[in-house]
């Protein structure tokens, strides 16, 4: 079988959809590598900062890793701006949609809302509401997003910071995107894990 028999989805057979499922699963298995390639193209994106978008992403992930954050947080920090390529006006929602099936709900929510939270730093300078994040005060992940932005996002535009290379994070990305999408033990709705772990940070500090 080289292709399905139908030209309209409503005419498809079980054999057709079994065939498509096999192909789609195989294609999905390459998601991590496609995302890693997409990260490289961030170097061709928005300019004007003292670091490239890729540099910012690597710096954010490196700060997360050195803070002792777990793999969900580190990969979320690495990919939080991946939407800049195709969705510059809602890049946070785009990135969250990519991550949501494979990381804790805590991390996906933080990535989805980080654009609103970042306004506290610059909103007043561009005619936007710097207090937009206040609309989420009652969300259990509010403080997590605030810390994410303060420690890893807004601080990661330093050209002199010694960021770890993309190759260092690639195995983590592959591990996360090899998980079963939307699995309850992956999403872990309502679970909150800290962004920082002092002992893990100390151990990692001895490695780099």
C-alpha positions in Angstrom: 0.0 0.0 0.0 1.6 3.3 -1.2 -1.2 5.7 -0.3 -4.8 5.7 0.9 -7.7 4.8 -1.3 -9.9 7.9 -0.6 -10.0 11.5 -1.9 -12.4 12.5 0.9 -11.8 11.6 4.5 -15.3 10.4 5.0 -14.7 7.6 2.4 -11.6 6.2 4.2 -11.5 2.6 5.5 -9.9 1.2 8.6 -7.1 -0.1 6.5 -6.5 3.4 5.2 -6.4 4.9 8.7 -4.2 2.2 10.1 -1.8 2.9 7.2 -1.9 6.7 8.0 -1.5 6.1 11.7 1.7 4.2 11.1 3.1 7.0 9.0 2.1 9.7 11.4 3.7 7.9 14.4 6.9 7.5 12.4 6.8 11.2 11.5 6.1 12.4 15.0 9.1 10.5 16.2 11.2 13.1 14.5 9.7 16.1 16.3 12.7 16.6 18.5 15.1 16.8 15.7 12.9 19.2 13.7 12.7 21.5 16.8 16.4 21.4 17.2 16.8 22.4 13.6 14.2 25.2 14.1 16.2 26.5 17.0 19.2 27.0 14.8 17.1 29.2 12.5 16.4 31.5 15.4 19.8 33.0 14.6 18.3 34.4 11.4 15.4 36.0 13.3 14.8 39.2 15.1 17.8 41.4 15.5 18.6 44.5 17.6 19.4 42.7 20.9 22.9 42.1 22.0 22.3 38.3 21.5 20.5 36.4 18.8 17.2 34.6 19.5 19.1 31.3 19.6 21.6 32.9 22.0 18.8 34.0 24.2 17.2 30.6 24.2 20.5 28.8 25.1 21.1 31.4 27.8 17.7 30.9 29.3 18.1 27.1 29.3 21.5 27.3 30.7 20.3 29.5 33.6 17.5 27.0 34.3 19.9 24.1 34.3 22.4 25.9 36.6 19.5 26.7 38.9 18.9 23.0 39.3 15.7 22.9 37.4 14.3 19.6 36.2 14.2 18.5 32.5 10.7 19.9 31.9 11.7 23.3 33.0 15.0 23.3 31.1 13.4 22.2 27.8 10.6 24.7 28.3 13.2 27.5 28.8 15.1 26.4 25.7 11.9 26.3 23.5 9.9 29.2 25.1 10.6 31.5 22.1 10.4 28.9 19.3 7.2 30.5 18.1 9.2 33.6 17.0 9.8 31.9 13.7 6.2 31.4 12.6 4.1 33.3 15.1 5.8 36.6 16.1 2.6 38.1 17.5 1.6 35.1 19.7 4.9 33.3 20.0 4.2 32.3 23.6 1.0 30.5 22.7 2.7 28.8 19.8 5.6 27.5 21.9 3.1 26.3 24.6 1.2 24.4 22.0 4.4 22.6 20.9 5.3 21.7 24.5 2.0 21.0 26.1 1.6 17.3 25.2 5.1 16.5 26.5 5.7 18.6 29.7 3.9 19.3 33.0 0.9 21.6 32.7 2.8 23.9 35.1 5.6 24.4 32.5 3.2 24.7 29.5 1.1 27.3 31.2 4.2 29.3 32.1 5.4 29.3 28.5 1.9 30.3 27.3 1.7 33.3 29.6 5.3 34.4 29.7 4.7 37.1 27.1 2.1 38.8 29.3 4.3 38.5 32.4 7.3 40.0 30.5 5.4 43.2 30.0 6.1 44.2 33.6 9.7 45.0 32.5 9.0 47.0 29.4 5.3 47.5 28.8 5.4 51.1 30.0 8.0 51.9 27.3 5.9 50.6 24.4 2.4 51.7 25.3 1.3 48.3 26.7 0.0 47.4 30.2 2.9 46.4 32.4 0.4 44.9 34.9 -1.2 42.6 32.4 0.0 39.6 34.4 -2.2 40.6 37.3 -5.2 39.0 35.5 -3.6 35.7 36.4 -3.1 36.3 40.1 -5.5 33.5 41.1 -3.7 30.9 39.0 -1.7 28.4 40.9 1.2 28.8 38.5 1.4 32.6 38.8 4.5 32.6 41.0 6.2 30.1 38.8 5.8 32.2 35.7 7.0 35.3 37.6 10.2 33.5 38.6 10.7 32.0 35.1 10.6 35.5 33.6 12.8 37.1 36.3 15.5 34.5 36.5 15.6 32.9 33.0 13.9 35.1 30.4 14.4 38.8 31.0 17.9 38.2 32.3 19.1 36.3 29.3 20.3 38.9 26.9 23.9 39.1 28.1 26.5 38.6 25.3 29.1 37.8 27.9 27.2 34.9 29.6 28.8 31.5 29.1 25.8 29.6 27.7 26.0 25.9 27.1 25.8 24.8 23.5 22.7 23.4 21.8 24.3 20.0 21.6 24.3 19.9 25.4 20.5 20.3 25.5 19.7 18.1 22.5 19.5 14.8 24.5 17.0 16.5 26.9 14.8 17.6 24.0 14.8 14.1 22.6 13.9 12.6 25.9 11.0 15.0 26.4 9.6 14.5 23.0 9.9 10.8 23.1 7.3 10.7 25.9 3.7 9.6 25.3 1.8 12.7 24.3 -0.8 13.9 26.7 -0.1 11.0 29.1 -1.4 11.9 32.7 1.9 11.0 34.2 3.5 13.5 31.8 1.1 16.4 32.0 0.6 16.0 35.8 -2.1 18.6 36.0 -2.0 20.6 39.2 1.5 19.5 40.2 4.0 22.2 41.0 7.7 21.5 41.1 10.3 24.2 42.0 12.3 26.1 39.4 15.3 26.0 41.6 17.0 23.2 43.6 20.0 24.3 45.5 21.7 20.9 45.8 21.2 20.0 42.2 22.5 23.4 41.2 25.6 22.8 43.4 26.3 19.5 41.8 25.8 20.9 38.3 28.1 23.8 39.1 30.9 21.3 39.6 30.3 20.0 36.1 30.5 23.2 34.1 
